[in-house]
């Protein structure tokens, strides 16, 4: 009796999940079914080599095919070992701000990650407010991976009440040991009550709205997406950088936003 009851419950849950997915509408996407530079109607570049608040070792370039290009149906974000603007590495940080900004929805990014000590790829979101005040305006880290801890996918949120510098960060992780050999879907489900992060529809992190104030939930306004491969930094470079691994790339099959 019990196994039949359990099967019935699972069937209902699956039906509800599929129904919710069917009700969503695709509102923004990049399928990368073209060649050359990333679509300028959808992506801009953050550029520079000032460390980005994390003591990162790379210089982020713009409109250089060497660092960001679309080929064979995938977006390639590639980090190189080279001297550029007083830095020893080049890479790219793509942003959708002003071209893709959303409040609530589901975001899916199908990606294959770089590998090696010193790499720090990320798929994440920042508030689209100008000027941005961090961490007050909020940050959602859909996927972070550091090369010295290969196969551990990390997801986090940051806000004035909860962030790493003061030891209150909300975060969790899930093992995906073949993340550099195979594509996986990194996803965010976000509404007025909850932020859920997962991999291949497996949710491993939840952050709930406490209904206190903006210090604990600034996630009620437009956010945009960022895609980048950082090198080194306080976290990514915790155990140094292996210069023998370069070039290293993050490949992205698609980005899809549903509401």
C-alpha positions in Angstrom: 0.0 0.0 0.0 2.7 2.4 1.0 4.7 2.1 -2.2 1.6 2.8 -4.3 0.7 5.8 -2.2 4.3 7.1 -2.6 4.1 6.6 -6.4 0.9 8.5 -6.5 2.4 11.4 -4.5 5.4 11.5 -6.8 3.2 11.5 -9.9 1.2 14.5 -8.5 4.4 16.4 -7.7 5.8 15.7 -11.2 2.5 16.8 -12.8 2.5 20.0 -10.8 6.1 20.7 -11.7 5.5 20.1 -15.4 2.3 22.3 -15.3 4.3 25.1 -13.7 6.9 24.8 -16.4 4.3 24.8 -19.2 2.8 28.0 -17.7 6.1 29.9 -18.0 6.7 32.0 -21.0 10.2 32.5 -22.6 10.8 36.2 -22.3 14.5 36.5 -23.2 17.2 34.1 -24.6 20.4 33.7 -26.4 20.7 30.4 -28.2 24.1 31.3 -29.7 23.1 30.1 -33.1 25.4 32.6 -34.9 29.1 33.3 -35.2 31.5 36.0 -34.1 31.2 38.3 -31.1 28.4 38.0 -28.6 25.2 39.7 -29.7 25.6 43.4 -28.9 21.8 43.7 -28.6 21.9 41.3 -25.6 25.4 41.7 -24.0 27.8 44.4 -22.9 31.2 44.2 -21.3 32.6 45.1 -17.9 36.2 45.9 -18.6 39.3 46.6 -16.5 41.9 45.0 -14.2 41.3 46.7 -10.8 40.7 43.4 -9.0 36.9 43.7 -9.0 36.7 43.8 -5.2 38.2 40.3 -5.0 41.9 40.9 -5.8 41.3 39.0 -9.1 44.3 38.6 -11.4 42.8 39.0 -14.8 42.1 42.0 -17.1 38.6 41.9 -18.6 38.6 42.8 -22.3 35.9 43.9 -24.7 35.1 42.8 -28.2 38.1 40.5 -28.5 37.3 37.2 -30.2 40.2 35.7 -28.4 38.3 36.1 -25.1 34.7 35.9 -26.1 33.2 34.5 -29.3 30.3 32.4 -30.5 31.3 29.2 -32.5 29.6 25.9 -33.1 26.5 27.0 -31.3 28.2 27.9 -28.1 29.4 31.0 -26.4 33.0 30.7 -25.5 34.5 32.8 -22.6 38.2 32.1 -22.6 40.9 33.1 -20.2 44.5 33.4 -21.5 47.9 33.7 -19.9 49.2 36.9 -21.3 50.5 40.3 -20.3 47.8 43.0 -20.7 47.4 46.3 -19.0 49.7 45.3 -16.1 47.9 42.1 -15.6 49.1 38.5 -16.4 45.8 37.1 -17.6 43.0 38.2 -19.9 39.3 37.2 -19.8 35.8 38.5 -20.3 32.9 39.6 -18.1 29.6 39.8 -20.1 26.6 41.6 -18.7 23.0 41.9 -19.8 22.3 45.2 -17.9 20.0 47.5 -19.9 19.4 44.7 -22.4 18.1 42.0 -20.2 16.7 43.0 -16.7 14.1 41.0 -14.9 12.2 40.9 -11.6 11.3 37.2 -10.8 11.3 34.3 -13.1 13.4 31.2 -14.0 16.8 31.5 -15.5 18.5 28.6 -17.1 22.1 28.5 -18.3 23.5 25.3 -19.9 27.2 25.4 -19.5 30.5 23.5 -19.3 33.1 24.9 -16.9 36.8 25.5 -17.1 39.2 23.3 -15.1 42.4 23.9 -13.1 43.7 25.7 -10.0 43.1 29.4 -10.2 40.0 29.4 -12.4 36.8 31.0 -11.0 33.9 30.9 -13.4 30.6 32.4 -12.4 27.0 32.7 -13.6 25.3 35.4 -11.4 23.1 38.4 -11.1 23.3 41.9 -9.7 20.6 44.6 -9.2 20.2 46.9 -12.2 20.2 50.0 -10.0 22.5 52.8 -10.9 24.7 53.4 -9.1 24.9 50.0 -7.6 25.4 49.8 -3.8 26.9 46.4 -2.8 25.9 44.4 -0.9 22.8 46.5 -0.1 21.2 46.1 -3.6 21.7 42.3 -3.6 23.5 39.6 -5.5 22.4 36.2 -6.6 25.2 33.7 -7.4 23.6 31.0 -9.6 26.8 29.1 -10.1 30.4 29.6 -8.9 33.2 27.1 -9.2 36.8 27.4 -8.0 39.4 25.2 -9.6 41.1 24.1 -6.4 37.8 22.5 -5.3 36.9 20.8 -8.5 33.4 19.5 -9.0 31.8 21.5 -6.2 29.2 23.9 -7.5 28.4 26.8 -5.2 25.3 29.0 -5.0 24.8 32.0 -2.7 22.9 35.2 -2.1 24.3 38.5 -0.7 22.5 41.4 0.8 23.2 44.0 3.6 22.1 41.5 6.3 23.7 38.4 4.8 27.1 38.5 3.1 30.5 36.8 3.5 32.6 39.7 4.9 30.5 39.8 8.1 30.2 36.0 8.3 26.4 35.8 7.6 26.5 34.7 3.9 23.8 32.3 2.8 25.3 29.6 0.6 25.3 25.9 -0.2 27.0 23.6 -2.6 26.4 20.4 -4.6 28.9 18.0 -6.2 28.9 17.9 -10.0 32.2 16.1 -10.7 32.0 16.1 -14.5 31.2 19.9 -14.7 34.2 20.4 -16.9 33.6 17.5 -19.2 29.8 17.7 -19.8 27.2 20.4 -20.0 24.8 21.0 -17.1 21.9 23.3 -16.6 22.4 25.8 -13.8 19.1 27.4 -12.8 17.5 30.0 -10.6 13.8 30.0 -9.6 13.0 33.4 -8.1 9.7 34.9 -6.9 8.5 37.3 -4.2 8.9 34.6 -1.5 11.9 32.4 -2.4 15.1 32.1 -4.3 15.9 28.5 -5.3 19.2 27.4 -7.0 19.7 24.1 -8.7 21.6 22.0 -11.2 19.7 19.9 -13.8 16.4 20.5 -11.9 18.0 19.4 -8.6 17.4 22.2 -6.1 20.2 22.4 -3.5 19.8 25.9 -2.1 16.8 28.0 -0.9 16.6 31.5 0.5 13.3 32.7 1.9 11.9 36.2 2.2 11.8 37.0 5.9 9.4 40.0 5.2 11.6 42.2 7.4 13.1 45.0 5.2 15.4 45.7 2.3 18.4 44.6 4.3 17.2 41.0 4.2 15.4 41.0 0.9 16.4 43.5 -1.8 15.4 41.0 -4.4 12.1 42.8 -5.4 13.5 44.8 -8.2 15.1 44.3 -11.7 18.4 42.3 -11.8 20.6 41.5 -14.7 22.9 38.5 -15.6 26.7 38.3 -15.6 28.8 35.6 -17.2 32.6 35.6 -16.5 35.7 33.6 -15.9 37.8 35.2 -13.2 41.4 34.1 -12.5 42.9 34.1 -9.0 41.4 36.3 -6.3 40.8 35.9 -2.6 38.8 32.7 -3.2 39.7 31.5 -6.7 43.4 32.0 -6.0 43.4 30.8 -2.5 45.9 28.1 -3.4 47.6 29.9 -6.3 47.2 29.8 -10.0 48.5 26.9 -12.2 49.9 28.7 -15.3 50.2 25.4 -17.1 46.5 25.0 -17.6 45.8 28.0 -20.0 43.9 28.7 -22.0 40.8 27.8 -20.1 37.2 28.3 -21.2 33.6 28.3 -20.1 31.2 27.1 -22.8 27.6 28.1 -22.8 25.0 26.4 -24.9 22.1 28.7 -24.1 20.7 31.3 -21.7 16.9 31.3 -21.2 14.7 33.5 -19.0 11.1 32.4 -18.3 8.4 34.4 -16.5 
